[in-house]
Amino acid sequence: MSTTLSIFIVILLVTLGITYWAAKRTKTRSDFYAADSQLTAAENGFALAGDWCSAAAFLGFTGLTALYGMDGAFYALGPLVAFCTVLFLIAEPLRNTGKYTLGDVIQSRMKTRTSLLATIVGTVVVNFAYLMPQMAGAGVLVKLLTGISYDWSIIFVGVSMIVYVGFGGMIATTWVQIVKAVLMLAAGAIILVMILMLVKFNPLALFDNAEAKVGANYMLPGNYLKNPFDQISLGLGYVLGLAGLPHVMTRFYTVPDAKTARRSVVWVMFLAGSFFAGTTLFGLAAATYVGQDAIKAAGGGGNLTLPLLAQFLGGGIGTLGGDLMLGFVAAVAVATILAVVSALTLSTSGAIAHDFYANWMMQGKADSKKEVLIARWAAIAIGVLAMVLGVLAQGVNVAVLVILAICVAASANFPVLILSLFWRRFNTGGVVGGMAFGLISSVALAMIGPAMRGADALWPLVNPTVVSLPLGFLGCYLGTILYGRDAENEARFDDFSLQVHTGVAPK
């Protein structure tokens, strides 16, 4: 355990050093929210990979595959398609419109305080839904690393993310994500090579061995997603939900132009895609060599599957090797979570300070220094609430919770964003209707479904996107029609459309 803890402390000190360096460079509002829009495509691509490869990817996907076979692989491979939506529909328009947030995009189209307020609500709800599983995964790992209780582990993570965001802003968050992405990819590559050595570099043998160990049904779909509509929901949530995640959108404001934004998406597709594909093999190896009983005994949801696999692989070269691999993987996983929760905290504090205070309350006339100060205080409040959510999420597979958050984003934020970009008649009523229908239906159905209530579920689907996404679009349509024609808004659409699709600002 001393070896494990030492590795964790080294990584923590490196990230704190980055925060100290970034704090000295964070002087303006643009620095705090968007790293002054000076990141290269590669830097932003690595940061996006560090952002998107969260606790769900590093822990949850491996655990789901180990426990449920191919259903877990469905979760892991979805992001490969999801970034295509971002690349072709979202990345360039986002860079061409707003400065820092999703609220900027909607505000630049609608020019109304009501639409901005609805967007702020959507941003905050989605970010907190995404924060909950990250905190749960962090609590499990810090407990493993340090031996302290789960609740104190959650408090440690919450304080750390407050420090990263409050002092370093987007610059610190970005470079913590880059370091974490490099460590995560290195850890994945090492584990993959060690696994393949066990099967003489024949990956197909991993499938055969897992099936022989667990049973013939292990390779068939339906072990976890028993309802076919759950599989459809999972696909819809992935393909459309990623484009509605506010903390992912924020990354496109950190680059100088739309071309760089597109190139950064290509970077993350290769980086994250490679790692996600590897988690399926990690899960198969864990089912074979660690065993499902040991995985379940280590904690609910299978969240410790990958650290247990690393310990087994390192044990082949002695006890010290097992502890070293366990420490390295667990410490990288904690760094993974700290990077993601920092991005979520920054995105949420931006919605509060920039969207709500500066644009909604002060109507764009706020002092920039005071705005950044409010964002820092907001980060503290967000951190405290995130700790409470992390305690409530103990024992649930983090991958499942993350996909539920993506479902909320797909049902509320995505319909509003895409119709703002492409539908001339879309108006403030549509924004409010879409947010209301999408948020209420997705959150309510998730709370009464199997992911949160288990056998006591009142709703059969783990992921309700197949129902809540159409309801989100329906809310957008009904709100637009009931609100009536907005001639001024429609007259602005041509200039708005020219700017978002070409980058040419109206005269």
PyMOL commands that set and color helices and strands:
alter all, ss='L'
color gray80, all
select helices_A, chain A and resi 2-25+29-37+41-52+55-68+70-97+102-110+113-146+150-198+204-214+216-219+228-244+246-253+258-290+292-297+300-302+305-315+319-361+368-392+398-422+428-447+450-456+465-483+487-502
alter helices_A, ss='H'
color red, helices_A
deselect
rebuild
show_as cartoon
